[in-house]
Amino acid sequence: MPWDIVGHSKAVAGLKNAATTGRVGHAHLFAGPEHIGKARLALLFAKALLCLEQKAGVPCDSCAGCRAVTAGAHNDLYLLTPSGASIGIAQVRAMQASLSLRPVLGQYKVCIVDDADLLTEQAQNAMLKIMEEPPAYGVLLLVVHRLSALLPTIISRSQVWRLHPVETQAAVAYLMQARALTREQAELLAAVSEGRIGIALGIDPQSLLAKREMVADWCRELCTGGLPAALRMATALDKEESLLEWLDLLALWLRDIWHVQIDENAPITNIDMKDRLLTEAAAWKGRTTAALTAVLEARRRLLQNANRRLTLDMMCINMQKGVDYDTGRRSPF
Ligand SMILES: [Zn+2]
């Protein structure tokens, strides 16, 4: 049975090889954006190390070691997670105490530190001490979103696995199978989640399709409804909780319009709505790229905590006018 994870094939191959050859290294860093499967990868590696019947780096899933890992109750696996907003030195010392006891079942004792970004500086120094003199059987797996949050000395003592969002086609294939979606639905979900499988799994595909329908309707009204339509759209968006998801759908919709304006057969995300996109392409002529820029600019400003309502008003009005935010130029498409 292969490792049950989407993508990250290079890291999986390297980790399997380490588990097979026994050249494991005492510290590994799993680094990359949130929701792409870093902690899952660390846990699978831990399982491969703790499996008593492991073959070619693949855990058997049935020995006492594997069963204990699955149940979250393995004496040789220590999980360190933040308590509140940080991981303090006392927590690292408790982990160290556990690490000082020899393994009970197999030949390794594995500690996974999730959200290692949240280790305080003191805690990082304590972690560094462990890394400097680890017990022969000890393996530390640190899961981190931003490498820059860690001391350079921790990074240099670790094997670093830089992980990225899953490639679109791999994400689509996985989502079709795991969630029984059509290819069109899976492609939309993969595009909105930008290959972060953890996010894609949390989105309800039916509600996503309903939102997209709404986005298409708003864009239609923007073309014909004048200023009141722009303000209606801003008001509606302002009430939405997952605003960034809405803006992503809006950007994908406008990008598709732009693509079919250039070439009817250009690749698009909303493939099941192609007829409608072709109709919209004519209506949006001369303002598509400026509208797209307005959405992306609003997204950027919202992430920097700009005034939400004002940003949405400006976005919708600029989309409608087809005028670039900063340059005042009209859109070439
Ligand atoms: Zn096993």
Boltz pocket constraint, residues with backbone or C-beta under 6 A from the ligand:
constraints:
  - pocket:
      binder: B
      contacts: [[A, 47], [A, 50], [A, 51], [A, 52], [A, 53], [A, 54], [A, 59], [A, 60], [A, 61], [A, 62], [A, 63], [A, 64], [A, 65], [A, 66], [A, 67]]
      max_distance: 6.0
